[in-house]
């Protein structure tokens, strides 16, 4: 796998890992909010 400069990319860019972590946190928060809402309104 080569990056834009043609240099072998050993690891994904940091911003992609950060984005994945943020997405995981958002998904977890959504699950908690949904469960919390179901417990109180279901």
PDBQT receptor file of N, H, CA, C and O in Angstrom, charges set to zero:
ATOM      1  N   UNK A   1       0.855  -1.197   0.000  1.00  0.00    +0.000 N 
ATOM      2  CA  UNK A   1       0.000   0.000   0.000  1.00  0.00    +0.000 C 
ATOM      3  C   UNK A   1       0.890   1.246   0.000  1.00  0.00    +0.000 C 
ATOM      4  O   UNK A   1       1.794   1.371   0.826  1.00  0.00    +0.000 OA
ATOM      5  N   UNK A   2       0.631   2.150  -0.918  1.00  0.00    +0.000 N 
ATOM      6  H   UNK A   2      -0.103   2.049  -1.590  1.00  0.00    +0.000 HD
ATOM      7  CA  UNK A   2       1.438   3.365  -1.019  1.00  0.00    +0.000 C 
ATOM      8  C   UNK A   2       0.572   4.577  -0.706  1.00  0.00    +0.000 C 
ATOM      9  O   UNK A   2      -0.606   4.634  -1.061  1.00  0.00    +0.000 OA
ATOM     10  N   UNK A   3       1.190   5.547  -0.031  1.00  0.00    +0.000 N 
ATOM     11  H   UNK A   3       2.146   5.500   0.257  1.00  0.00    +0.000 HD
ATOM     12  CA  UNK A   3       0.444   6.778   0.219  1.00  0.00    +0.000 C 
ATOM     13  C   UNK A   3       0.609   7.717  -0.974  1.00  0.00    +0.000 C 
ATOM     14  O   UNK A   3       1.160   7.320  -2.000  1.00  0.00    +0.000 OA
ATOM     15  N   UNK A   4       0.136   8.959  -0.848  1.00  0.00    +0.000 N 
ATOM     16  H   UNK A   4      -0.312   9.281  -0.014  1.00  0.00    +0.000 HD
ATOM     17  CA  UNK A   4       0.152   9.891  -1.977  1.00  0.00    +0.000 C 
ATOM     18  C   UNK A   4       1.567  10.178  -2.469  1.00  0.00    +0.000 C 
ATOM     19  O   UNK A   4       1.747  10.525  -3.636  1.00  0.00    +0.000 OA
ATOM     20  N   UNK A   5       2.581  10.042  -1.602  1.00  0.00    +0.000 N 
ATOM     21  H   UNK A   5       2.434   9.760  -0.653  1.00  0.00    +0.000 HD
ATOM     22  CA  UNK A   5       3.954  10.344  -1.991  1.00  0.00    +0.000 C 
ATOM     23  C   UNK A   5       4.659   9.115  -2.548  1.00  0.00    +0.000 C 
ATOM     24  O   UNK A   5       5.826   9.200  -2.932  1.00  0.00    +0.000 OA
ATOM     25  N   UNK A   6       3.967   7.962  -2.600  1.00  0.00    +0.000 N 
ATOM     26  H   UNK A   6       3.020   7.893  -2.288  1.00  0.00    +0.000 HD
ATOM     27  CA  UNK A   6       4.594   6.760  -3.099  1.00  0.00    +0.000 C 
ATOM     28  C   UNK A   6       5.463   6.076  -2.063  1.00  0.00    +0.000 C 
ATOM     29  O   UNK A   6       6.260   5.200  -2.400  1.00  0.00    +0.000 OA
ATOM     30  N   UNK A   7       5.317   6.464  -0.807  1.00  0.00    +0.000 N 
ATOM     31  H   UNK A   7       4.669   7.175  -0.534  1.00  0.00    +0.000 HD
ATOM     32  CA  UNK A   7       6.092   5.851   0.266  1.00  0.00    +0.000 C 
ATOM     33  C   UNK A   7       5.241   4.750   0.890  1.00  0.00    +0.000 C 
ATOM     34  O   UNK A   7       4.049   4.956   1.117  1.00  0.00    +0.000 OA
ATOM     35  N   UNK A   8       5.824   3.588   1.171  1.00  0.00    +0.000 N 
ATOM     36  H   UNK A   8       6.793   3.421   0.987  1.00  0.00    +0.000 HD
ATOM     37  CA  UNK A   8       5.045   2.518   1.800  1.00  0.00    +0.000 C 
ATOM     38  C   UNK A   8       4.420   2.998   3.105  1.00  0.00    +0.000 C 
ATOM     39  O   UNK A   8       5.099   3.539   3.977  1.00  0.00    +0.000 OA
ATOM     40  N   UNK A   9       3.112   2.787   3.219  1.00  0.00    +0.000 N 
ATOM     41  H   UNK A   9       2.560   2.347   2.510  1.00  0.00    +0.000 HD
ATOM     42  CA  UNK A   9       2.403   3.204   4.426  1.00  0.00    +0.000 C 
ATOM     43  C   UNK A   9       2.270   1.994   5.341  1.00  0.00    +0.000 C 
ATOM     44  O   UNK A   9       1.518   1.067   5.042  1.00  0.00    +0.000 OA
ATOM     45  N   UNK A  10       2.993   2.000   6.446  1.00  0.00    +0.000 N 
ATOM     46  H   UNK A  10       3.605   2.754   6.689  1.00  0.00    +0.000 HD
ATOM     47  CA  UNK A  10       2.977   0.864   7.366  1.00  0.00    +0.000 C 
ATOM     48  C   UNK A  10       1.726   0.908   8.236  1.00  0.00    +0.000 C 
ATOM     49  O   UNK A  10       1.093  -0.120   8.476  1.00  0.00    +0.000 OA
ATOM     50  N   UNK A  11       1.373   2.098   8.704  1.00  0.00    +0.000 N 
ATOM     51  H   UNK A  11       1.887   2.934   8.508  1.00  0.00    +0.000 HD
ATOM     52  CA  UNK A  11       0.194   2.246   9.557  1.00  0.00    +0.000 C 
ATOM     53  C   UNK A  11      -0.771   3.228   8.910  1.00  0.00    +0.000 C 
ATOM     54  O   UNK A  11      -0.352   4.087   8.135  1.00  0.00    +0.000 OA
ATOM     55  N   UNK A  12      -2.051   3.111   9.218  1.00  0.00    +0.000 N 
ATOM     56  H   UNK A  12      -2.391   2.413   9.848  1.00  0.00    +0.000 HD
ATOM     57  CA  UNK A  12      -3.001   4.101   8.713  1.00  0.00    +0.000 C 
ATOM     58  C   UNK A  12      -2.722   5.459   9.347  1.00  0.00    +0.000 C 
ATOM     59  O   UNK A  12      -2.153   5.524  10.437  1.00  0.00    +0.000 OA
ATOM     60  N   UNK A  13      -3.111   6.535   8.686  1.00  0.00    +0.000 N 
ATOM     61  H   UNK A  13      -3.573   6.482   7.801  1.00  0.00    +0.000 HD
ATOM     62  CA  UNK A  13      -2.886   7.861   9.263  1.00  0.00    +0.000 C 
ATOM     63  C   UNK A  13      -3.574   7.984  10.616  1.00  0.00    +0.000 C 
ATOM     64  O   UNK A  13      -4.595   7.345  10.870  1.00  0.00    +0.000 OA
ATOM     65  N   UNK A  14      -3.003   8.810  11.472  1.00  0.00    +0.000 N 
ATOM     66  H   UNK A  14      -2.173   9.329  11.265  1.00  0.00    +0.000 HD
ATOM     67  CA  UNK A  14      -3.528   8.961  12.830  1.00  0.00    +0.000 C 
ATOM     68  C   UNK A  14      -4.959   9.471  12.801  1.00  0.00    +0.000 C 
ATOM     69  O   UNK A  14      -5.784   9.051  13.613  1.00  0.00    +0.000 OA
ATOM     70  N   UNK A  15      -5.265  10.381  11.864  1.00  0.00    +0.000 N 
ATOM     71  H   UNK A  15      -4.595  10.721  11.204  1.00  0.00    +0.000 HD
ATOM     72  CA  UNK A  15      -6.606  10.951  11.843  1.00  0.00    +0.000 C 
ATOM     73  C   UNK A  15      -7.655   9.888  11.532  1.00  0.00    +0.000 C 
ATOM     74  O   UNK A  15      -8.790   9.988  11.999  1.00  0.00    +0.000 OA
ATOM     75  N   UNK A  16      -7.292   8.869  10.748  1.00  0.00    +0.000 N 
ATOM     76  H   UNK A  16      -6.370   8.787  10.368  1.00  0.00    +0.000 HD
ATOM     77  CA  UNK A  16      -8.248   7.802  10.475  1.00  0.00    +0.000 C 
ATOM     78  C   UNK A  16      -8.509   6.986  11.731  1.00  0.00    +0.000 C 
ATOM     79  O   UNK A  16      -9.647   6.597  11.993  1.00  0.00    +0.000 OA
ATOM     80  N   UNK A  17      -7.460   6.722  12.513  1.00  0.00    +0.000 N 
ATOM     81  H   UNK A  17      -6.536   7.038  12.300  1.00  0.00    +0.000 HD
ATOM     82  CA  UNK A  17      -7.666   5.974  13.755  1.00  0.00    +0.000 C 
ATOM     83  C   UNK A  17      -8.495   6.806  14.723  1.00  0.00    +0.000 C 
ATOM     84  O   UNK A  17      -9.365   6.282  15.418  1.00  0.00    +0.000 OA
ATOM     85  N   UNK A  18      -8.217   8.114  14.764  1.00  0.00    +0.000 N 
ATOM     86  H   UNK A  18      -7.510   8.540  14.199  1.00  0.00    +0.000 HD
ATOM     87  CA  UNK A  18      -8.976   8.986  15.653  1.00  0.00    +0.000 C 
ATOM     88  C   UNK A  18     -10.438   9.012  15.234  1.00  0.00    +0.000 C 
ATOM     89  O   UNK A  18     -11.334   8.962  16.077  1.00  0.00    +0.000 OA
ATOM     90  N   UNK A  19     -10.676   9.092  13.927  1.00  0.00    +0.000 N 
ATOM     91  H   UNK A  19      -9.949   9.133  13.242  1.00  0.00    +0.000 HD
ATOM     92  CA  UNK A  19     -12.048   9.119  13.420  1.00  0.00    +0.000 C 
ATOM     93  C   UNK A  19     -12.772   7.828  13.794  1.00  0.00    +0.000 C 
ATOM     94  O   UNK A  19     -13.935   7.861  14.196  1.00  0.00    +0.000 OA
ATOM     95  N   UNK A  20     -12.089   6.697  13.663  1.00  0.00    +0.000 N 
ATOM     96  H   UNK A  20     -11.144   6.670  13.336  1.00  0.00    +0.000 HD
ATOM     97  CA  UNK A  20     -12.699   5.418  14.017  1.00  0.00    +0.000 C 
ATOM     98  C   UNK A  20     -13.037   5.382  15.505  1.00  0.00    +0.000 C 
ATOM     99  O   UNK A  20     -14.094   4.884  15.894  1.00  0.00    +0.000 OA
ATOM    100  N   UNK A  21     -12.139   5.910  16.334  1.00  0.00    +0.000 N 
ATOM    101  H   UNK A  21     -11.281   6.315  16.019  1.00  0.00    +0.000 HD
ATOM    102  CA  UNK A  21     -12.395   5.927  17.776  1.00  0.00    +0.000 C 
ATOM    103  C   UNK A  21     -13.593   6.808  18.093  1.00  0.00    +0.000 C 
ATOM    104  O   UNK A  21     -14.438   6.441  18.908  1.00  0.00    +0.000 OA
ATOM    105  N   UNK A  22     -13.668   7.971  17.451  1.00  0.00    +0.000 N 
ATOM    106  H   UNK A  22     -12.981   8.270  16.789  1.00  0.00    +0.000 HD
ATOM    107  CA  UNK A  22     -14.799   8.877  17.688  1.00  0.00    +0.000 C 
ATOM    108  C   UNK A  22     -16.097   8.209  17.253  1.00  0.00    +0.000 C 
ATOM    109  O   UNK A  22     -17.106   8.304  17.952  1.00  0.00    +0.000 OA
ATOM    110  N   UNK A  23     -16.082   7.533  16.106  1.00  0.00    +0.000 N 
ATOM    111  H   UNK A  23     -15.262   7.455  15.538  1.00  0.00    +0.000 HD
ATOM    112  CA  UNK A  23     -17.283   6.846  15.636  1.00  0.00    +0.000 C 
ATOM    113  C   UNK A  23     -17.712   5.770  16.622  1.00  0.00    +0.000 C 
ATOM    114  O   UNK A  23     -18.906   5.595  16.863  1.00  0.00    +0.000 OA
ATOM    115  N   UNK A  24     -16.752   5.044  17.196  1.00  0.00    +0.000 N 
ATOM    116  H   UNK A  24     -15.782   5.186  17.000  1.00  0.00    +0.000 HD
ATOM    117  CA  UNK A  24     -17.075   3.998  18.163  1.00  0.00    +0.000 C 
ATOM    118  C   UNK A  24     -17.709   4.607  19.408  1.00  0.00    +0.000 C 
ATOM    119  O   UNK A  24     -18.679   4.073  19.947  1.00  0.00    +0.000 OA
ATOM    120  N   UNK A  25     -17.148   5.735  19.862  1.00  0.00    +0.000 N 
ATOM    121  H   UNK A  25     -16.360   6.168  19.424  1.00  0.00    +0.000 HD
ATOM    122  CA  UNK A  25     -17.712   6.394  21.046  1.00  0.00    +0.000 C 
ATOM    123  C   UNK A  25     -19.127   6.879  20.761  1.00  0.00    +0.000 C 
ATOM    124  O   UNK A  25     -20.020   6.726  21.594  1.00  0.00    +0.000 OA
ATOM    125  N   UNK A  26     -19.332   7.465  19.582  1.00  0.00    +0.000 N 
ATOM    126  H   UNK A  26     -18.607   7.589  18.905  1.00  0.00    +0.000 HD
ATOM    127  CA  UNK A  26     -20.667   7.950  19.227  1.00  0.00    +0.000 C 
ATOM    128  C   UNK A  26     -21.669   6.800  19.191  1.00  0.00    +0.000 C 
ATOM    129  O   UNK A  26     -22.796   6.944  19.664  1.00  0.00    +0.000 OA
ATOM    130  N   UNK A  27     -21.262   5.657  18.632  1.00  0.00    +0.000 N 
ATOM    131  H   UNK A  27     -20.346   5.540  18.248  1.00  0.00    +0.000 HD
ATOM    132  CA  UNK A  27     -22.151   4.503  18.560  1.00  0.00    +0.000 C 
ATOM    133  C   UNK A  27     -22.504   4.017  19.960  1.00  0.00    +0.000 C 
ATOM    134  O   UNK A  27     -23.652   3.664  20.230  1.00  0.00    +0.000 OA
ATOM    135  N   UNK A  28     -21.508   4.001  20.853  1.00  0.00    +0.000 N 
ATOM    136  H   UNK A  28     -20.575   4.288  20.634  1.00  0.00    +0.000 HD
ATOM    137  CA  UNK A  28     -21.751   3.567  22.229  1.00  0.00    +0.000 C 
ATOM    138  C   UNK A  28     -22.718   4.519  22.917  1.00  0.00    +0.000 C 
ATOM    139  O   UNK A  28     -23.637   4.081  23.608  1.00  0.00    +0.000 OA
ATOM    140  N   UNK A  29     -22.515   5.817  22.732  1.00  0.00    +0.000 N 
ATOM    141  H   UNK A  29     -21.768   6.174  22.171  1.00  0.00    +0.000 HD
ATOM    142  CA  UNK A  29     -23.406   6.804  23.351  1.00  0.00    +0.000 C 
ATOM    143  C   UNK A  29     -24.821   6.632  22.815  1.00  0.00    +0.000 C 
ATOM    144  O   UNK A  29     -25.784   6.695  23.580  1.00  0.00    +0.000 OA
ATOM    145  N   UNK A  30     -24.956   6.416  21.510  1.00  0.00    +0.000 N 
ATOM    146  H   UNK A  30     -24.174   6.365  20.889  1.00  0.00    +0.000 HD
ATOM    147  CA  UNK A  30     -26.284   6.218  20.930  1.00  0.00    +0.000 C 
ATOM    148  C   UNK A  30     -26.961   5.005  21.555  1.00  0.00    +0.000 C 
ATOM    149  O   UNK A  30     -28.145   5.062  21.886  1.00  0.00    +0.000 OA
ATOM    150  N   UNK A  31     -26.221   3.903  21.723  1.00  0.00    +0.000 N 
ATOM    151  H   UNK A  31     -25.259   3.857  21.455  1.00  0.00    +0.000 HD
ATOM    152  CA  UNK A  31     -26.796   2.700  22.318  1.00  0.00    +0.000 C 
ATOM    153  C   UNK A  31     -27.276   2.985  23.734  1.00  0.00    +0.000 C 
ATOM    154  O   UNK A  31     -28.365   2.558  24.117  1.00  0.00    +0.000 OA
ATOM    155  N   UNK A  32     -26.474   3.704  24.513  1.00  0.00    +0.000 N 
ATOM    156  H   UNK A  32     -25.590   4.052  24.201  1.00  0.00    +0.000 HD
ATOM    157  CA  UNK A  32     -26.843   4.009  25.894  1.00  0.00    +0.000 C 
ATOM    158  C   UNK A  32     -28.084   4.892  25.927  1.00  0.00    +0.000 C 
ATOM    159  O   UNK A  32     -28.990   4.667  26.730  1.00  0.00    +0.000 OA
ATOM    160  N   UNK A  33     -28.126   5.898  25.055  1.00  0.00    +0.000 N 
ATOM    161  H   UNK A  33     -27.390   6.081  24.402  1.00  0.00    +0.000 HD
ATOM    162  CA  UNK A  33     -29.279   6.803  25.017  1.00  0.00    +0.000 C 
ATOM    163  C   UNK A  33     -30.537   6.035  24.637  1.00  0.00    +0.000 C 
ATOM    164  O   UNK A  33     -31.596   6.236  25.232  1.00  0.00    +0.000 OA
ATOM    165  N   UNK A  34     -30.423   5.153  23.645  1.00  0.00    +0.000 N 
ATOM    166  H   UNK A  34     -29.563   4.989  23.162  1.00  0.00    +0.000 HD
ATOM    167  CA  UNK A  34     -31.582   4.370  23.207  1.00  0.00    +0.000 C 
ATOM    168  C   UNK A  34     -32.062   3.473  24.350  1.00  0.00    +0.000 C 
ATOM    169  O   UNK A  34     -33.259   3.418  24.632  1.00  0.00    +0.000 OA
ATOM    170  N   UNK A  35     -31.143   2.776  25.002  1.00  0.00    +0.000 N 
ATOM    171  H   UNK A  35     -30.171   2.820  24.772  1.00  0.00    +0.000 HD
ATOM    172  CA  UNK A  35     -31.522   1.887  26.099  1.00  0.00    +0.000 C 
ATOM    173  C   UNK A  35     -32.138   2.692  27.237  1.00  0.00    +0.000 C 
ATOM    174  O   UNK A  35     -33.133   2.271  27.827  1.00  0.00    +0.000 OA
ATOM    175  N   UNK A  36     -31.560   3.832  27.545  1.00  0.00    +0.000 N 
ATOM    176  H   UNK A  36     -30.752   4.174  27.066  1.00  0.00    +0.000 HD
ATOM    177  CA  UNK A  36     -32.070   4.691  28.614  1.00  0.00    +0.000 C 
ATOM    178  C   UNK A  36     -33.477   5.154  28.272  1.00  0.00    +0.000 C 
ATOM    179  O   UNK A  36     -34.360   5.160  29.129  1.00  0.00    +0.000 OA
ATOM    180  N   UNK A  37     -33.683   5.542  27.018  1.00  0.00    +0.000 N 
ATOM    181  H   UNK A  37     -32.965   5.537  26.321  1.00  0.00    +0.000 HD
ATOM    182  CA  UNK A  37     -35.003   5.991  26.584  1.00  0.00    +0.000 C 
ATOM    183  C   UNK A  37     -36.023   4.863  26.656  1.00  0.00    +0.000 C 
ATOM    184  O   UNK A  37     -37.161   5.081  27.071  1.00  0.00    +0.000 OA
ATOM    185  N   UNK A  38     -35.623   3.658  26.254  1.00  0.00    +0.000 N 
ATOM    186  H   UNK A  38     -34.698   3.481  25.917  1.00  0.00    +0.000 HD
ATOM    187  CA  UNK A  38     -36.540   2.517  26.286  1.00  0.00    +0.000 C 
ATOM    188  C   UNK A  38     -36.909   2.186  27.728  1.00  0.00    +0.000 C 
ATOM    189  O   UNK A  38     -38.063   1.875  28.021  1.00  0.00    +0.000 OA
ATOM    190  N   UNK A  39     -35.937   2.254  28.620  1.00  0.00    +0.000 N 
ATOM    191  H   UNK A  39     -34.999   2.507  28.382  1.00  0.00    +0.000 HD
ATOM    192  CA  UNK A  39     -36.215   1.933  30.017  1.00  0.00    +0.000 C 
ATOM    193  C   UNK A  39     -37.231   2.909  30.609  1.00  0.00    +0.000 C 
ATOM    194  O   UNK A  39     -38.063   2.520  31.428  1.00  0.00    +0.000 OA
ATOM    195  N   UNK A  40     -37.163   4.175  30.195  1.00  0.00    +0.000 N 
ATOM    196  H   UNK A  40     -36.487   4.491  29.529  1.00  0.00    +0.000 HD
ATOM    197  CA  UNK A  40     -38.034   5.174  30.796  1.00  0.00    +0.000 C 
ATOM    198  C   UNK A  40     -39.337   5.361  30.038  1.00  0.00    +0.000 C 
ATOM    199  O   UNK A  40     -40.322   5.816  30.618  1.00  0.00    +0.000 OA
ATOM    200  N   UNK A  41     -39.366   5.020  28.746  1.00  0.00    +0.000 N 
ATOM    201  H   UNK A  41     -38.566   4.650  28.274  1.00  0.00    +0.000 HD
ATOM    202  CA  UNK A  41     -40.557   5.307  27.950  1.00  0.00    +0.000 C 
ATOM    203  C   UNK A  41     -41.200   4.039  27.392  1.00  0.00    +0.000 C 
ATOM    204  O   UNK A  41     -42.279   4.110  26.804  1.00  0.00    +0.000 OA
ATOM    205  N   UNK A  42     -40.560   2.879  27.563  1.00  0.00    +0.000 N 
ATOM    206  H   UNK A  42     -39.684   2.821  28.041  1.00  0.00    +0.000 HD
ATOM    207  CA  UNK A  42     -41.058   1.661  26.930  1.00  0.00    +0.000 C 
ATOM    208  C   UNK A  42     -42.124   0.980  27.753  1.00  0.00    +0.000 C 
ATOM    209  O   UNK A  42     -42.643  -0.062  27.351  1.00  0.00    +0.000 OA
TER     210      UNK A  42
